[in-house]
Amino acid sequence: MTPVRQNIVDEELAKMIASDFQPFSILEDKGFRSFIQAIQSNITKAIKLLKWTHHPCLAHTINLKVMKPTLDKVKGMVEFFHKSTRATEKLKSTQRQMDMPELRLKQDCVTRWNSTLYMLNRVLESKDAIISTLALINAHMDALDQEEWEALQETCTVLEPFEQVTVEISSESYVTSSKMLLLCRGLQKITAYNQTQVSKRKVTELVTALSTSMDRKFHRMEYNTVLSESTILDPRFKRLAFNDNCAVDEALQRVTAAAARCDLSSQPAQPPGGQEGEEGARAPEVEPQMSAVWRLFDARATEDIARRNPSADAMLEVRSYLEEPLIPRTADPLSWWESKASVYPRLVKVMARRLCIVATSVPSERIFSKTGQIITERRNRINPSKLRHLVFLNANLP
């Protein structure tokens, strides 16, 4: 099969998998795993063909190759202590003698940049004990010089904001889409500031690479339909989250148009105020026959409702919503909207489709890591079905 033909087949298969949502049991098949590895580069093409909205996972967008020589030394140092029981015990003894906490060195994961940050932080916390231990046991390995230790410290300072943002947007328990514009712009500003503070050449190259990458990935992010509309509809941020007024106007136009299209005829009637508990649960009493006076009023009210313009109502709701004061940043926007459902009936329906959680690969990778912790050398014959049940319970039980 020619490369061109192979590329076409890969795209069609990726499209089939993405659109048909094949059963998860297929993931256990070795052939399927090999297939996914072969077409991984074409998954993005399949998403474009399906016209799905795609936001790259921030946890996989940071490249630390510029620091590779120093990082390789750190990895070698950590692997040495992990493999040598004598070195590990000596390190613990040295930590106790120096009145330091007995911290075990962490190994990084090649697919997660923040695991590298955790490794560097742990090495820096035990710096003096590590240097003393390596000297005492006369280890034959490349040691870090003073300049490299200082470069590691600056690297951790630069990457710390990225770790904080990654943790915040990887949550599954609160709305994250409306925070993306603020978080990404904040990262750009902090990285620009750090660029003026670092002194080591390699770290300067790292900061420059991060800034360039963010400028490319976050370009015109305020014009992203999903992110801009969800930000506008978050009562904590609204217009304040934007720098570009044109992006705000376009987002408001789309939200207003969506609100005007909402059908309120299917909206359930609000329960009358003051009727709660047992009173609210009672069956409604049969009303007496309506008088002629009230029939005339009700007919006039019905005509007035029929003449109302959905576009005008939507514009009034948006205008009134924007005039509301911002709620605290730590407040729950969904609870606020729930309390305002009767005030903004159209915007509530739009909000329900906009305020969402940004999908990331972090939760699935947590599950994969948990699976590796369940299957050990002493527990290597566990039934696959039982393993699935254990992982399911671990991921879903509070």
Summary of the structure (lengths in Angstrom):
residues: 398
radius of gyration: 28.8
end to end distance: 50.5
largest distance: 103.3
contacts: 1005
relative contact order: 0.08
helix: 69%
strand: 1%
